[in-house]
Amino acid sequence: MSVGRILSIVLVSVFIVANSGCVSQELYDDVRAQNRIQQDRISDLEGQISAAGMEVEQLQLRLDSLRGRNDADLDSRDADITALENDIARKKALIEKMQAQLLRSGVALPVELNVMLQEFAAGNDMVTFDEATGTLRFKSDLLFNLGSDQVAADAMKSIKALCDIMNSKQGGKFDVVVAGHTDDVRIGKPETKAKHPTNWHLSVHRAISVLNVMTQNKVSPKRLSVRGFGEFRPAEPNKADKKGNAANRRVEIFIVPSGA
């Protein structure tokens, strides 16, 4: 995926206007200003990532040239090669760091859609917002039974409500990425392990299950994709001795520009 198409995450930055049910001009202008600031930050990061990528390409060309030389002073050549390899590794690490910042930065959604998502989360016990990133999080313990990838009956209503938002005029211009996460408790039951050999499998299977519910509620498959991170991106530290943490058992929903 190109840098310009890295996931743009929901920026939750609006509040519902008391007793009115509509968005005031002042609030709308404030969100537009925040959008411009956010876009400037994203453009700057994209420029830095692009420049760093070009530097890596140039360093790689120099490295390939050095490796092809047959110098008499092998020690000097090897030292130069090592220095270039280290420089490339540092540049790549910097690019990864900036890409992570870009992923967290996101692009603000239209005001109306933000309000709809805010209302959705406020009235739903199984959904929370991460204010720092704007990520919609479903608690897996409420979505699924232990070790299962079957969406619980009680959770269907919540996912359907989200589908109604994504099928609305405001939400229809955006796509959805469903990302599954687990804690670090290993899968032990043979019957569970047969279906989900690892936590990675379980996280992906759960994301797919949410995706399937969304397609059943008329969200176009063209607008949906899944990711699975297993236990490797915990939201909070797991307990000692592989005892997990409920906060890490989650499904995250990213609202992204169409085609991203």
Secondary structure as UniProt FT lines:
FT   HELIX           3..5
FT   TURN            18..20
FT   HELIX           25..68
FT   HELIX           74..105
FT   HELIX           111..122
FT   TURN            125..126
FT   STRAND          127..130
FT   TURN            131..134
FT   STRAND          135..139
FT   HELIX           140..143
FT   TURN            146..147
FT   HELIX           153..166
FT   TURN            169..170
FT   HELIX           171..173
FT   STRAND          174..181
FT   HELIX           190..195
FT   HELIX           199..216
FT   TURN            217..218
FT   HELIX           221..223
FT   STRAND          224..228
FT   TURN            230..231
FT   TURN            240..243
FT   HELIX           246..248
FT   STRAND          250..257
FT   TURN            258..259
//
